[in-house]
Amino acid sequence: MNLISQCRERAGISQAALYRRLNWKQSRLANYESGARHLRLCDARMIVVALNELGANCTLDEVFPPSMAAILNGSAVEQHRANDAVQLSSNQAGAA
């Protein structure tokens, strides 16, 4: 999940202004906004920089909430392990 369009719209930035600033095609940005295309961390950072250059005043965590940032940073495996550990603890507590 990302909040690209929400942050963009809140700042009064059109999709056209953002994709032009990024030097991308409209479809690429639209696919990122809809979640149809997976982001790389470098693309996420570029989006945040472009939003800020256009006046949005946002952070990476605001546009890409921490759970998304963890995936972009390649720590999805650690996230799954942590979730599994919590679930295992819950299951063991319930069995006691």
C-alpha positions as CSV (number, residue, x, y, z in Angstrom):
1,M,0.0,0.0,0.0
2,N,1.2,3.5,-0.8
3,L,-0.2,7.0,-0.4
4,I,1.3,8.6,-3.5
5,S,-2.0,10.0,-4.9
6,Q,-3.3,11.1,-1.4
7,C,-0.1,13.0,-0.7
8,R,0.0,14.5,-4.2
9,E,-3.7,15.5,-4.1
10,R,-3.4,17.0,-0.6
11,A,-0.6,19.2,-1.9
12,G,-2.6,20.2,-5.0
13,I,-0.2,18.5,-7.3
14,S,-1.6,17.0,-10.5
15,Q,-0.5,13.6,-11.7
16,A,0.7,15.2,-14.9
17,A,3.0,17.6,-12.9
18,L,4.5,14.7,-11.0
19,Y,5.1,12.4,-13.9
20,R,6.7,15.2,-15.8
21,R,8.9,16.1,-12.9
22,L,10.0,12.5,-12.7
23,N,10.4,12.3,-16.5
24,W,8.2,9.3,-16.6
25,K,5.2,8.2,-18.7
26,Q,1.8,8.8,-17.1
27,S,1.1,5.1,-17.1
28,R,4.1,4.3,-15.0
29,L,3.1,6.7,-12.3
30,A,-0.6,5.6,-12.5
31,N,0.5,2.0,-12.1
32,Y,2.6,2.9,-9.0
33,E,-0.3,4.9,-7.5
34,S,-2.8,2.0,-8.0
35,G,-0.4,-0.6,-6.8
36,A,-0.4,-2.4,-10.1
37,R,3.3,-2.0,-10.4
38,H,5.8,-2.9,-7.6
39,L,8.1,-0.1,-6.5
40,R,11.8,-0.3,-6.0
41,L,13.3,1.8,-3.2
42,C,15.1,4.1,-5.6
43,D,11.8,4.9,-7.3
44,A,10.0,5.5,-4.0
45,R,12.7,8.0,-3.0
46,M,12.5,9.7,-6.4
47,I,8.8,10.1,-6.0
48,V,9.2,11.7,-2.5
49,V,11.9,14.0,-3.8
50,A,9.7,15.1,-6.7
51,L,6.7,15.6,-4.5
52,N,8.8,17.8,-2.2
53,E,10.2,19.8,-5.1
54,L,6.7,20.5,-6.2
55,G,5.7,21.7,-2.7
56,A,4.3,18.6,-0.9
57,N,6.5,18.6,2.2
58,C,6.3,14.9,2.9
59,T,8.5,12.1,4.0
60,L,9.2,8.6,2.7
61,D,7.3,7.1,5.7
62,E,4.3,9.3,5.0
63,V,4.1,8.4,1.3
64,F,5.1,4.8,1.9
65,P,4.0,3.7,5.4
66,P,6.6,1.8,7.4
67,S,5.3,-1.7,6.5
68,M,5.7,-0.8,2.8
69,A,9.1,0.8,3.5
70,A,10.3,-2.5,5.1
71,I,9.4,-4.3,2.0
72,L,11.1,-1.8,-0.2
73,N,14.2,-2.0,1.9
74,G,14.4,-5.7,1.4
75,S,13.6,-6.6,5.0
76,A,10.4,-8.5,4.1
77,V,12.0,-11.7,5.3
78,E,12.7,-10.2,8.7
79,Q,9.1,-8.9,8.8
80,H,7.7,-12.4,8.1
81,R,10.0,-13.9,10.7
82,A,8.8,-11.4,13.3
83,N,5.2,-12.1,12.4
84,D,5.8,-15.9,12.6
85,A,7.4,-15.5,16.1
86,V,4.5,-13.5,17.4
87,Q,2.0,-16.0,16.0
88,L,4.1,-18.9,17.5
89,S,4.1,-17.1,20.9
90,S,0.4,-16.6,20.7
91,N,-0.2,-20.2,19.9
92,Q,2.0,-21.5,22.7
93,A,0.3,-19.1,25.2
94,G,-3.1,-20.4,24.1
95,A,-2.0,-24.0,24.5
96,A,-0.8,-23.5,28.1
